[in-house]
Amino acid sequence: MEIGRYDAARDAEAVQRIWREVGWIDAERAGIVSRYFECGDAWVFRLHDEAECAVHTTPGAMRHGTEDLELAAVTAVTTSRVARKLGAAGRLTARALAAQAAAGAEVSALGMFEQGFYDRVGFGSGAYEHYFTFDPASLNVDRGFRPPRRLTQADWADVHACMLRRRRGHGGCTLAPPRVVECEMAWTDDAFGLGYRDAADGGLSHFVWGEAPGEHGPYEINWVGYESVDQLMELLALIRGLGDQVSSVAMLEPPDIQLQDLLKQPFRHRRNSERGKFANRHETMAHWQLRILDVPKCLAKTRLPGPELRFNLELTDPVTEYLDGDNEWPGAGGDYVVTLGEDSSAERGSSPGLPTLHASVGAFSRMWCGVRGATVLSATADLRGDGVLLRALDEKIRLPQPKLGWDF
Ligand SMILES: CC(C)(COP(=O)(O)OP(=O)(O)OC[C@H]1O[C@@H](n2cnc3c(N)ncnc32)[C@H](O)[C@@H]1OP(=O)(O)O)[C@@H](O)C(=O)NCCC(=O)NCCS
């Protein structure tokens, strides 16, 4: 058994085979996996000299308040049928995180297949996201729309540029390599895309991209990009316009609105369509996770108004158990003196006289990002301190719920 960097000449076919075995790609499009692995960084676990587990990370940015942090998104973790339960995925994810942290990444995020698995390498659950399936004709958007431009896979560079320029709030993420978008677009089934070119340079300003199976749907929108809420409204009016033909459209709630506000009689539609092919739904789940990779760098970019709050932090990082010991990054655990304020900081060490917060990196990351407050986390996650400190943290960290706005 051996862990090493992905080497296209040696591993490309084996990695395609893994993706086919886990059902992520069909034989005709397996080549896209190799293009995808050329973006970002990738590690493989070889058994009998063949890659049987692969982890792919993609560099990007994640917004905290008004600041952008360097993101290492974990964009694919897969183990073939022959290498399950050997600890390959856990060890390889830890290895990939170490490489990214050593290269300067400050925070990591991922879409999870299930809760619990990535906690073991230090991740904690992000905010709830709302996933709606609705009748587009029931959209109550009080405006018209112009005829859009048709988008195809050939527009990947424009789509990527729009995703980088798009309106982003707290938690909003971007992935840097444009080719990641090319690959994602290439493996969209029954792809459709519509957009407008109102950007200052004539590029795409707002768009939707997704899957349009069959005559009546259900359509699924995978990406929405826009620079202003007015542009989002035009996109929703455009979706409403599809309602003469399409019976249902599914999408994640765009970060800037409460989508239910724009649905006519949402409860009635849900009741009346229950169990049907075009069932209207509103599902909520925390399907992504995050973790801090570098505490001092993340805290240096944390701006919280009001008086400063100082405390000792004793941080544990379970990723250490998955690292081989010879990595360039030992995890984020250790003792810090943390200051939260307009100019926040974290310095190694401890200061006598300050209260102490004990936390795992996953729980601390959730608190720092505003997913849940310290008092709540002390009841449900690995975080503890005295009640006065916990309440002071609840008061200090008042952030909007983080929303990625990019499903990876
Ligand atoms: C998920 C996947 C990558 C795991 O691969 P793997 O190499 O077998 O994983 P590891 O050996 O590192 O870890 C397996 C362990 O995690 C545990 N585990 C699995 N799900 C868990 C969960 N939700 N919570 C806690 N532990 C979990 C397993 O019980 C197992 O423990 P054991 O060895 O004590 O029995 C693999 O099942 C896979 O490729 N699935 C399909 C693709 C996929 O969904 N990828 C993840 C995308 S986010």
The ligand as a MOL file (V3000), in Angstrom:
LIG
                    3D

  0  0  0     0  0            999 V3000
M  V30 BEGIN CTAB
M  V30 COUNTS 48 50 0 0 0
M  V30 BEGIN ATOM
M  V30 1 C -17.0170 7.1310 1.2630 0
M  V30 2 C -15.8460 6.3050 0.7870 0
M  V30 3 C -14.8920 7.2040 0.0420 0
M  V30 4 C -15.1490 5.6720 1.9870 0
M  V30 5 O -14.0530 4.9710 1.5060 0
M  V30 6 P -13.1200 4.0160 2.4180 0
M  V30 7 O -11.7570 4.0470 1.8550 0
M  V30 8 O -13.7780 2.6710 2.5580 0
M  V30 9 O -13.1680 4.7460 3.8320 0
M  V30 10 P -12.2020 4.5170 5.0890 0
M  V30 11 O -11.6740 3.1000 5.0530 0
M  V30 12 O -11.2230 5.6160 5.1830 0
M  V30 13 O -13.2190 4.6890 6.2640 0
M  V30 14 C -14.2130 3.7190 6.4690 0
M  V30 15 C -14.6600 3.8540 7.9010 0
M  V30 16 O -15.4690 5.0330 8.0070 0
M  V30 17 C -16.6200 4.6910 8.7310 0
M  V30 18 N -17.7220 5.5350 8.3230 0
M  V30 19 C -18.4050 5.5120 7.1710 0
M  V30 20 N -19.3940 6.4030 7.1980 0
M  V30 21 C -19.3130 7.0050 8.3950 0
M  V30 22 C -20.0740 7.9940 9.0310 0
M  V30 23 N -21.1000 8.5660 8.4200 0
M  V30 24 N -19.7370 8.3740 10.2860 0
M  V30 25 C -18.7010 7.8190 10.9180 0
M  V30 26 N -17.9500 6.8470 10.3640 0
M  V30 27 C -18.2570 6.4580 9.1160 0
M  V30 28 C -16.8810 3.2510 8.3260 0
M  V30 29 O -17.7190 2.6230 9.2590 0
M  V30 30 C -15.4870 2.6800 8.3500 0
M  V30 31 O -15.1080 2.3790 9.6640 0
M  V30 32 P -14.4510 0.9460 10.0090 0
M  V30 33 O -13.2470 0.8530 9.1180 0
M  V30 34 O -14.1460 1.0580 11.4590 0
M  V30 35 O -15.4890 -0.0270 9.6450 0
M  V30 36 C -16.3450 5.1650 -0.1520 0
M  V30 37 O -17.3730 4.4550 0.4900 0
M  V30 38 C -16.8330 5.6520 -1.4920 0
M  V30 39 O -16.0410 5.8230 -2.4250 0
M  V30 40 N -18.1700 5.8720 -1.6310 0
M  V30 41 C -18.7800 6.3080 -2.8800 0
M  V30 42 C -18.3500 7.7220 -3.2820 0
M  V30 43 C -18.6720 8.7610 -2.2260 0
M  V30 44 O -19.7920 8.8770 -1.7650 0
M  V30 45 N -17.6480 9.5300 -1.8520 0
M  V30 46 C -17.7460 10.5630 -0.8670 0
M  V30 47 C -18.1040 11.8480 -1.4970 0
M  V30 48 S -18.3410 13.1420 -0.3180 0
M  V30 END ATOM
M  V30 BEGIN BOND
M  V30 1 1 1 2
M  V30 2 1 2 3
M  V30 3 1 2 4
M  V30 4 1 2 36
M  V30 5 1 4 5
M  V30 6 1 5 6
M  V30 7 2 6 7
M  V30 8 1 6 8
M  V30 9 1 6 9
M  V30 10 1 9 10
M  V30 11 2 10 11
M  V30 12 1 10 12
M  V30 13 1 10 13
M  V30 14 1 13 14
M  V30 15 1 14 15
M  V30 16 1 15 16
M  V30 17 1 15 30
M  V30 18 1 16 17
M  V30 19 1 17 18
M  V30 20 1 17 28
M  V30 21 1 18 19
M  V30 22 1 18 27
M  V30 23 2 19 20
M  V30 24 1 20 21
M  V30 25 1 21 22
M  V30 26 2 21 27
M  V30 27 1 22 23
M  V30 28 2 22 24
M  V30 29 1 24 25
M  V30 30 2 25 26
M  V30 31 1 26 27
M  V30 32 1 28 29
M  V30 33 1 28 30
M  V30 34 1 30 31
M  V30 35 1 31 32
M  V30 36 2 32 33
M  V30 37 1 32 34
M  V30 38 1 32 35
M  V30 39 1 36 37
M  V30 40 1 36 38
M  V30 41 2 38 39
M  V30 42 1 38 40
M  V30 43 1 40 41
M  V30 44 1 41 42
M  V30 45 1 42 43
M  V30 46 2 43 44
M  V30 47 1 43 45
M  V30 48 1 45 46
M  V30 49 1 46 47
M  V30 50 1 47 48
M  V30 END BOND
M  V30 END CTAB
M  END
